[in-house]
Amino acid sequence: MNQTIAVVFGTFAPMHKGHLDLIERAKLACGQVCVVVSGYDRDRGDRIGLDLTKRFQFAQEQFKEDDFVEVRALDETDLPPYPDGWDLWLDRLLALLDLSEHQVPVFYVSEEEYAQELHSRGYQAHFSPRKFGISATLIRENPEKYRDYIALAFVDFLGSLSTVVGRRKANT
């Protein structure tokens, strides 16, 4: 009998309530979730000092008490950029998961385009539209305004970022 393992992937720059909701729904459906924090050198997180290593560490901190969530990091630096690198990216992601022959990945995504790409490659993918009207882009642009939406493990970092952003705006 096969066991489904939920997979939620993203840049998580930063992780927020929308991501946490998706992860929770995946966990309720499958029991186990693998959160894959992905990124590359000079990606959108890196541009605000939140590189892949930090995002991975903060995500691990976010779920350290949750026995049903594992966190992995996927460095995409040497892969072709989206959308050209799907096959190589999936190969690398699946290697990270290290699934047994009786475990089947089920992807949970908030981008319909990702669900379609995964389906076209023969994978199960559940599309779940964004909730809470929040995005990591909005948070990066105005961390203080959206502070209540930021995952707890990321809050302190983003709090210091909002001070820097505030100073930059004052000097323009």
MARZADO-207610 format. One record per residue (C-alpha): residue in one letter; x, y, z. Coordinates in steps of 0.1 Angstrom, whole numbers, plus 5000, padded with zeros to 4 digits. Layout:
REM residues N
aXYZ ...
REM end
This chain:
REM residues 172
m500050005000 n501450344990 q501850635014 t501350985001 i503851245012 a502751605007 v505351844992 v505152214995 f507852414977 g508652774974 t511153054979 f509553155012 a511153495011 p509653535036 m507253255048 h503853385057 k500353285068 g499353185032 h502252945031 l501452815066 d497852755056 l498852555025 i501352345046 e498652275072 r496152165046 a498751945030 k499551795064 l495851735072 a495451555038 c498551345038 g499851335074 q503551405064 v504751715047 c508151795032 v508652175029 v511252245002 v512852595005 s514252674971 g516352944957 y519453054938 d522253314942 r520853674941 d517253564941 r514453784955 g515153674990 d518953724987 r518254074975 i516954165010 g519553965029 l517353665033 d519453415013 l518553045009 t520552935039 k518753185062 r515353095048 f516152725053 q517252785089 f514152995096 a511852735081 q513452465102 e512952685133 q509252735123 f508652365123 k511052235149 e508252115172 d506251955144 d506951585139 f504951575107 v506851845088 e510451805074 v512252095058 r514752065029 a516752315010 l517052304972 d519752514956 e518752604921 t521852814913 d523152584886 l519752494871 p518252664840 p515852944850 y512152894852 p510352764832 d513152584813 g514552394843 w511452194853 d512751844846 l516151894862 w514552084891 l512051794897 d514851534896 r516851724922 l513751784944 l512851414943 a516351314952 l516151544982 l512851374993 d514551034993 l511250854991 s510850474994 e509150274966 h505950284987 q505850664991 v504250884965 p504751264964 v501651484962 f502451844955 y500452124971 v500752454952 s499152794952 e500052864915 e497752704890 e500552704864 y502752484887 a499952234892 q499552214854 e503352154849 l503351884875 h500251714861 s501751714827 r504751524841 g502551264857 y502551394893 q499651454916 a499251824924 h496552004943 f496052364934 s494852584963 p494352954955 r496053204977 k494353305009 f494653605032 g495353845004 i499053835012 s502253764992 a505853755000 t506354044975 l503954264995 i505854175027 r509254255012 e507954585001 n506454685034 p507354445062 e505954655090 k502554685074 y502254315069 r504054205101 d501054005114 y501153785083 i504853685086 a505653335100 l506953375135 a510453235128 f510953505101 v509553805121 d512653925139 f514653925106 l511854115088 g511554355117 s515154465113 l514554485075 s511554725080 t513954955099 v516354955070 v513455005045 g512055285066 r515455465066 r515755425028 k512355575023 a513155865046 n516355945027 t514755954992 
REM end
